[in-house]
Each structure stands twice: as structure tokens, then as C-alpha cells.
Amino acid sequence: MVIGLLIHLQIIPLDATTSETWFYFPMIGLLGMIGVVLAIFIPRINPTLLIIIGCLLIGSLAFRTALRGHDYRDAYTIQTIDIAVSKESYSAYNNLSIDYMAQGKIKEAKDYAARSVSIFPTYAGYDNLATASTELGDYVGAMQAYKELLVYNKK
């Protein structure tokens, strides 16, 4: 479990707020430890106490899920909250760029796409930057973004 949780020290940055697949390996160790503790102590533990602990655990996780679910009123809201929490969330900047382009706010879309690409260059980021630059008439910037996009398309 400890080896599996070392990944979460942010030495290797995670792409999104959470990714449940990152917890599969550590979960094996955690469940094993819980099983050993329960096998040793279950005869000595009051069953009512186990039910109370289980309800508290499930209740706290449900409360956190409800809070995060409330944040998701729309794509714009969740992305702005993600950016407020992590200024280096390139995917949130990229998604805001897409949202602003859909609203016709091309200047804002270009700014967010440029920020996304400066944090972590991706194909989608350069695609949004090139599209926004083209819409604004910045053909030199669009060509540069398309050239970078072609580099990422080969990978």
C-alpha cells in the first residue's frame, strides 16, 4: 500500500482532480491490512461499534461526493473551481477555452488555450490555440500553433 501511495506524492503529476485507477494498486494493500486487523480483532470488537464506524465512513464519503457534485452545475463552474484549486490544471484551462469558443468569446478562449499550452503542451491545447488565433485573425500565431500541433500529432 505504501509503495502504491508513493505515486500520489505528486512527483508524477496527476492529470485531473482525481483518477480512481490510480488507487487500484494501493487499495489491494489497504484491503489486505483491513482484513488482517478484522481477523485478529473481530472477536473482541462490539458489532455495534463496527456499524457506527462504517456509517461514519460512508457518511463522510457521501458528504464529500455531494459537495463535489454540487460544484458541477455546468462545465464552466467546475473548470473555474478546478483552476482556483490548482493554478497548474492545464486540462481545466483547455476546457475553459473550449467553453469560451462555444460562447463566441474568442479572445478569452485564446488566452486560456495559451495558458494550457504553456503549462503542458498537448495536441488538443494547440488545436484550440490555433482555432482561436484563426478566428481572431492572428494568422501568424495560428500557423505557429498548427506547426506545434503537427509535432504532437506525430507522437
Secondary structure, 3 states (H helix, E strand, C coil): CHHHHHHHHCCCCCCCCCCHHHHHHHHHHHHHHHHHHHHHHCCCCCHHHHHHHHHHHHHHHHHHHHHHHHHCCCHHHHHHHHHHHCCCCHHHHHHHHHHHHHHCCHHHHHHHHHHHHHHCCCHHHHHHHHHHHHHHCCHHHHHHHHHHHHHHHCC
